[in-house]
Amino acid sequence: MSLTNGAPTGRKKKHMKTSARLVSVVLGAASAAAMLVAGQGSANAAGFNITFKADTVTTIAKTGQDVVFPTTSLPSVLDPIARTIGGTLQLPQANANLALGPLTLASFKISIVDPSAVTGTVTPDAIPPVNLGLAATQKFKIRIDSVVPLGLDFGSSALNLIPAGGKCVSGEVTANLTGAFKAADIFGATFNPNGTLTGTYTIPSFPSGCGIATGILNAIVAGPNNKLSVKLGSAVLTP
């Protein structure tokens, strides 16, 4: 080994810096995990079980209309060592209006069906981290349960343009969302992770199973650049 004035060579310095960084990453993750365990919950081999309250809104690009889903829960697992997050988001049925400019054409009911698990990554911005960047993906299909033209009814029941049988279902949608948590809200004295995941997605064309509403849905609902926002909060650590 070559030494100059008792100091390590360039190669040795580079190796020492790399080793120090690896130790820092491991100790940082272990310390974060220890702080979380010492707080309000416990960890398992796969990470920390966290249940969020989720408020989900999608905006139809062609009409600019928001579809607000009822608040639901998002059971998830956060693994700070593997830097992954996963969970299950099953949205309740939502009600909204179909409009074209200032003209409201109909009311409709929409369901999210065949949802995949939510999978994603957690990326710290530094060691130790200030923010934890989130990137999550979920696949699902959109089912239109009813389309009722406003002002039209037949006796005691309104006219539903969607045939019975639940076959008015789009092709598979892939939604890619990004957002962030503050590290202090997870690893600090008070456990309160919260943040909003946002992204855009394409709604595929609707099939003939939508009946006479197929043309309307494909004209003013199907298409790209629809916004999706999932606000996460009121997190609770679970066993």
Secondary structure, 3 states (H helix, E strand, C coil): CCCECCECCHHHHHHHHHHHHHHHHHHHHHHHHHHHHHCCCCEECCEEEEEEEEEEEEEECCCCEEEECCCEEEEEEEECCCCEEEECCCCCCEEEEEEECCEEEEEEEEEEECCCCEEEEEEECCCCCCEEEEEEEEEEEEEEEEEEECCCEECCEECCCCCCCCCCECCCEEEEEEEEEEHHHHHCCCCCCCEEEEEEEEECCCCHHHHHHHHHHHHHCCEEEEEEEEEEEEEEEEC
